[in-house]
Amino acid sequence: MAHVTYLEALRQGLWEEMERDPRVFILGEDVGAYGGAFKVTDGFVKRFGTERVIDTPISEAAIVGAAAGAAHMGMRPVAEMQFIDFISCAYDMLTNYVATARYRAGLGTPIVVRGPCGGYVRGGPFHSQNPEAAFFHTPGLKIVYPATARDAKGLIKASIRDDDPVIYLEHKWLYRRIKEALPEGEEILTPIGEARLAREGKDLSIVTYGATVWKSLEAAEQLAKEDGLAVEVLDLRTLLPMDDAAIMRSVQKTNKALIVHEDTRTGGVAGEIAARINEQAFAWLDGPIMRVTAHDVPLPYAPTLEDFVLPQTDDIVKAARWLAAY
Amino acid sequence: MPPRAAPTQSPPIPAGLTQSQLLEIYRYLRLTRTLEERLTALYRQSKVIGGLFRSLGQEGESVGSAYALNRGRNQDVLSPLIRNLGSMLVMGAEPVQILRQYMAKAEGPTHGREQNVHFNDLEKGYLGQISHLGDMIPVMAGIALTFKLRAEPRVGLVYIGDGATSTGTFHEGLNFAAVQRVPLVVVAEYNRWAYSTPPEKQFAVKDLAEKAKGYGVPAVTVDGNDVLAVYEATRFAVERARRGHGVHFIEVKTYRRKGHAEHDDQHYVPKDELDWWAAENDPVDRYVKQLVRNEWAEERELKAIDAAVAAEIDRATDACVDEPLPAGDSALGGVYLDPPAAPRHWYRSL
């Protein structure tokens, strides 16, 4: 058992899939000689060569479009967005071309589009985004968002093996912040579409994903100590398709649902989760479904501003306390 | 093209083509035009569900360029646009499938999910486009990249309209393909009209070829209504790409003689301009004159092809015109491989 970071686990997963399957190749900006802006693909070009680790022009639409074309021909491309904020430049290609290909034309497009997302790192408005809501609305795409090192590895491997296009969101605040013991020599695959129970509880359910899994766990720990509350934390891991059954199991047990995400509120994924709980578990609820999210502003740079805008552990504690008392 | 005096003896057939290939090219030209005329009739009978997009006057460049590719199972791949019906037929698309697709039939190639010529058969070598112009350039760059990575002697060909050279994906895709030196041929169709917008409102260059040169891509401009000239230019570009010399750009000057789609009355087009292109520069008429004048074919051979094509289109129409549309709930399947179908909403079971 070696202790590896979230970033190293992701890197291992990519590496193993490159070793396993010659159809897998990587393309993106500065992924080759430089090894990626965050060094996720460090050393890859030396091992796999420039034909399988392709440095591209600054052209996100062309990167995703070319990946799609290669995927039609049987390849398994992994496209890196240097920061996930730039995936919006490929929005048309992903939503109109890639997402519809199987439905309209029977064309498999097994691509993975991955990149560092998220805030808490003073990245400012264009290096901190969480783009999931923009794609969550698009049938034909899958979206995964690992919170642990194990899932960073297990989900990149599962995404590469999936026969449909997957957007893989990796949180840069977690890259080197969390470490986990992962078994060596054992294949780690995290099934797409399955949530993970991160902490068991009976008084209230927090449904979350990404970096706020860790903030929710901190909050749950604090609430256990200070309030004697047993808070359950569900890490969704996959947003599309969503594991409704796991959400309903938890809500039916605790009868209270707090949804937490780092993305802004209006039109965010939390609204959809709330709607599903309302439709599928209304009779079990003992309180309103509540949300803790970023405020509806672009993400600012100054630490004081960013900390105010983003959901913090203390926000989750307060919100959970309020809901538990309802 | 200036008129030439009738030769005293039959000149050699250009571009290494044989007489039977010349007749085959003629057959594809006639098939394209006759099939579109049939679609027009079906459109007027409201049997075509959506819009009808004619390639009248552009059949020459579609057929001439596609004919330059290696065709057959898993050979070269092209990506047609809305006015490249001729290219698809050359690659082996069946008229009955085109008819079904326009009429949204369940048995059609997309089972009623997509319209007009938006469908594909990658084994035969054509990839369906989407309506977002320019997007097929990066996608075809990726297909050609795969040929390069696998060291397969295959080539991609992608069409782009004059208006679509204004899109970002055109520029990103062309640049990407040029940098990667992938085996891709870009055929740019200068047909004078992007819906109602003329070239002078679309770009400030005279020829589209000038744009390609900005990316280090060799580019030529050819008479798009000269079928054999288009064939020859494409053949050169395709073989150059196949030898590993990268992207080549061919601008074909042609003219869109119908509106954007059948509903468009073309009020923005000068009538005498339309009349001139119809009378003086129709690619099929020009090709027929060339064949007959040079004694590469006899009129009776061409008439026999016309009759066979007409009968083929009749048979194809009869085979599918009364077929059913797809069942409504078939709409839920196939968004993903897994899960196989989207859930049906709860109120549909009440």
Interface residues (C-beta under 8 A of the other chain):
Chain A: F25 E51 R52 I54 T56 P57 S59 A61 A62 I63 V64 G65 A66 A67 A68 G69 A70 A71 H72 M73 G74 M75 P77 D92 M93 N96 Y97 T100 R102 Y103 R104 A105 G106 L107 G108 P139 G140 K142 D163 D164 P241 E279
Chain B: T110 R113 E114 H118 F119 N120 L122 L127 G128 I130 S131 H132 D135 I137 P138 V139 M140 A141 G142 I143 A144 L145 T146 F147 L149 G168 T169 E172 G173 N175 F176 V179 Q180 G334 V335 Y336 L337 D338 P339 A342 W346
